[in-house]
Amino acid sequence: MQPNRRSFLKSTGATLGSVTLLGATASTASASVHDRWEPADSSNYSNASRTSSDMRWLVMHTVEGSYEGCISWFQNPDANVSSHYVVGNQSGQITKMVQLEDIAWTQGNWEYNQTGVSIELEGHANETNFNDTIYQQAAEVARHVCDTFGIPKQHPTYDLAPCSAYSGEGGIIGHNQVPDPNDCSQVTGGKYDPGNTWDWDYFMSLVNDGSGGGGGGGGWSDGDIVHCTADLNTREQPGTGSPVVATMPTGSNAEIVNGPTDKDGYTWWGLHWLDDDIWGWSVEAYLDAGYA
């Protein structure tokens, strides 16, 4: 133990691990979370070979119409738009339309298309009272995508995501949080979906298997032992702009020495990484209790 370093962590209130889950490609990891495969017209998306290291954002949209109507539109060569998944409000309505290694055209911002996976929800922004079926099905898809590709299962609370999709730490956001590529102080295309009738708190609790928080469940105290469930950055202070001290390999063990602290839409813990005698702050989403 290094009391002076512990004191430093305490005093700084001392960013999220830019999680790198290399190796799992979108095509090999795409399990049958969907009920139907109805490919979008090839003119409505870009062929690519994305892997986990490319995935940073999961973006929620509303169809502004019906489930079947959306599927039909994405198959229309004149649409010039697509999404990876379309989710309806009846049981069994999960349709995959673009392979995850490919780039769907839906965010209105090319960088967010390149780094994003998209889910279209049946309904209208600010109008639809979403039923529990669509919440459950959308959460099933979101959980699968996040677990497979290392997208943090957290909903950043900022109004707009970073100007660059490669900044920040990623997460699950609404279309209303995607910045305009020409003016990142505004939302792209004036979009506001999924709208104020979408219950983010309930949805995220389902994505996190009802825990309502990050991967480790939190609630820890000083001295508790945790480990990281993916390669995880540890930083000098909490916050996505703080310098990275080190990237800890999956399964690294740490002692809780401070926290929790909320910053930049994430929950952070001050940690003493026991295997390498490194001290820093990491986000809760990729921490779990006990020794690995």
Residue pairs with C-beta under 8 A, 6 or more apart in sequence:
1 272
2 272
2 277
2 279
5 272
5 279
6 257
6 258
6 272
6 279
8 14
8 279
9 257
9 258
9 270
9 279
9 281
10 257
10 258
10 270
12 236
12 237
13 237
13 238
13 258
13 261
14 235
14 236
14 237
14 238
14 242
14 258
14 270
14 280
14 281
15 169
15 233
15 235
15 237
15 238
15 239
15 240
15 241
15 242
15 244
15 264
15 268
15 281
15 283
16 152
16 169
16 233
16 235
16 240
16 264
16 266
16 268
16 282
16 283
16 285
17 169
17 228
17 230
17 231
17 232
17 233
17 234
17 247
17 248
17 282
17 283
17 286
18 169
18 233
18 244
18 247
19 150
19 152
19 170
19 230
19 231
19 232
19 233
19 286
20 52
20 53
20 150
20 230
20 231
20 247
21 52
21 53
21 149
21 150
21 230
21 231
22 51
22 52
22 53
22 231
23 51
23 52
24 51
24 52
24 148
24 149
25 49
25 50
25 51
25 52
25 101
26 50
26 51
26 55
26 99
26 100
26 101
26 102
26 149
27 99
27 100
27 101
29 52
29 100
29 148
29 149
30 96
30 99
30 100
30 148
31 144
31 148
33 94
33 96
33 140
33 141
33 144
34 85
34 94
34 95
34 96
34 141
35 92
35 93
35 94
35 95
36 94
36 95
36 96
37 95
37 96
37 97
38 71
38 75
38 95
38 96
38 97
39 75
39 97
39 98
40 74
40 75
40 82
40 83
40 97
40 98
40 104
41 74
41 75
41 76
41 77
41 79
41 82
43 77
43 80
44 74
44 76
44 77
44 79
44 80
44 81
44 82
44 105
45 82
45 98
45 102
45 103
45 104
45 105
46 102
46 103
46 105
46 113
47 102
47 103
48 101
48 102
48 103
48 114
49 101
50 100
50 101
50 102
50 103
50 114
51 101
52 148
52 149
52 150
54 114
54 115
55 100
55 115
55 116
55 117
55 145
55 149
55 150
55 151
55 170
56 115
56 116
56 151
56 165
56 166
56 169
56 170
57 112
57 115
57 116
57 117
57 151
57 161
57 165
57 170
57 171
57 172
57 173
58 116
58 117
58 118
58 119
58 142
58 145
58 146
58 151
58 171
58 172
58 173
59 106
59 107
59 112
59 116
59 117
59 118
59 119
59 172
59 173
59 174
59 175
59 178
60 119
60 121
60 138
60 172
60 173
60 174
60 175
60 193
60 194
60 198
61 83
61 106
61 118
61 119
61 120
61 121
61 174
61 175
61 193
61 194
62 120
62 121
62 122
62 123
62 124
62 125
62 128
62 175
62 193
62 194
62 195
62 198
63 69
63 70
63 86
63 120
63 121
63 122
63 123
64 123
64 124
64 125
64 193
65 73
65 122
65 124
66 122
67 86
67 87
67 88
67 89
67 90
67 93
67 95
67 122
70 83
70 86
70 120
70 122
71 86
71 95
71 97
73 79
73 81
74 81
74 82
74 83
74 86
74 97
75 97
80 105
81 105
81 106
82 97
82 98
82 104
82 105
82 106
83 97
83 98
83 104
83 106
83 118
83 119
83 120
84 96
84 97
84 98
84 99
84 100
84 104
84 117
84 118
84 119
85 94
85 95
85 96
85 97
85 117
85 118
85 119
85 120
85 141
86 93
86 94
86 95
86 97
86 119
86 120
86 122
87 93
87 94
87 95
87 119
87 120
87 121
87 122
87 134
87 137
87 138
87 141
88 94
88 95
88 122
88 134
88 137
89 122
89 123
89 130
89 131
89 133
89 134
90 133
91 133
91 137
93 122
93 137
94 137
94 140
94 141
97 104
98 104
100 117
100 145
100 149
103 113
103 114
104 113
104 116
104 117
104 118
105 113
106 113
106 118
106 120
107 113
107 116
107 118
107 175
107 178
107 188
108 175
108 178
108 180
108 181
108 188
108 189
108 191
109 165
109 178
109 179
109 180
109 181
109 188
110 181
111 164
111 165
111 166
111 181
112 161
112 165
112 178
112 188
114 165
115 165
115 166
115 170
116 165
117 145
117 149
117 151
119 138
119 141
119 142
121 130
121 134
121 138
121 194
121 198
122 128
122 134
123 130
123 134
123 194
124 195
125 192
125 193
125 194
125 195
125 197
125 198
126 192
126 195
126 196
126 197
127 195
127 197
128 195
128 197
129 197
130 197
130 198
130 199
135 199
135 202
135 203
135 206
136 206
138 203
139 203
139 206
139 207
142 153
142 172
142 203
142 207
143 153
143 206
143 207
143 208
143 209
145 151
146 152
146 153
146 172
146 207
147 153
150 230
151 170
151 171
151 172
152 169
152 170
152 171
152 172
152 214
152 266
152 283
152 285
152 286
153 171
153 172
153 204
153 207
153 208
153 214
153 215
153 285
154 171
154 172
154 204
154 214
154 265
154 266
154 267
154 283
154 285
155 171
155 172
155 173
155 200
155 203
155 204
155 265
156 168
156 171
156 173
156 177
156 264
156 265
156 266
157 265
158 177
158 264
158 265
159 177
160 177
160 178
160 179
160 184
160 185
160 186
160 187
161 168
161 173
161 177
161 178
161 179
162 168
162 179
162 184
163 179
163 184
167 240
168 240
168 264
169 240
169 264
169 266
169 283
171 265
171 266
172 204
172 207
174 193
174 194
174 198
174 200
175 187
175 188
175 191
175 192
175 193
175 194
176 187
176 191
176 192
176 193
176 194
176 195
177 187
178 187
178 188
178 191
179 185
179 186
179 187
179 188
180 186
180 187
180 188
180 189
181 188
201 212
204 212
205 211
205 212
208 214
208 215
211 217
213 267
213 284
214 266
214 267
214 283
214 284
214 285
214 286
214 287
215 229
215 284
215 285
215 286
215 287
215 288
216 226
216 229
216 284
216 285
216 286
216 287
216 288
216 289
217 288
217 289
218 260
218 267
218 284
220 226
220 256
220 259
220 260
220 269
220 289
221 256
222 256
222 257
222 258
223 255
223 256
224 255
224 256
224 289
225 253
225 254
225 255
225 256
225 274
225 289
225 290
225 291
226 253
226 254
226 256
226 269
226 271
226 287
226 288
226 289
226 290
227 251
227 252
227 253
227 254
227 287
227 288
227 290
227 291
227 292
228 248
228 249
228 250
228 251
228 252
228 254
228 282
228 286
228 287
228 288
228 292
229 250
229 286
229 287
229 288
230 250
230 286
231 247
231 248
231 249
231 250
232 247
232 248
232 250
232 252
232 282
232 283
232 286
232 287
233 244
233 246
233 247
233 248
233 282
234 244
234 245
234 246
234 247
234 248
234 271
234 273
234 278
234 279
234 280
234 281
234 282
235 242
235 243
235 244
235 245
235 280
235 281
235 282
236 242
236 243
236 245
236 280
236 281
237 281
238 259
238 261
238 263
238 264
238 266
238 268
238 281
239 263
239 264
239 268
240 263
240 264
240 266
241 264
242 281
245 278
245 279
245 280
246 273
246 276
246 278
246 280
248 254
248 273
248 276
248 278
248 282
250 292
251 292
252 273
252 275
252 276
252 292
253 273
253 274
253 275
253 291
253 292
254 271
254 272
254 273
254 274
254 282
254 287
255 271
255 272
255 274
256 269
256 270
256 271
257 270
257 271
257 272
257 279
258 269
258 270
258 281
259 267
259 268
259 269
259 270
259 281
260 267
260 268
260 269
260 284
261 267
261 268
261 269
261 270
261 281
262 268
266 283
266 284
266 285
267 283
267 284
267 285
268 281
268 282
268 283
268 284
269 281
269 282
269 284
269 287
270 279
270 280
270 281
271 279
271 280
271 281
271 282
272 278
272 279
273 279
273 280
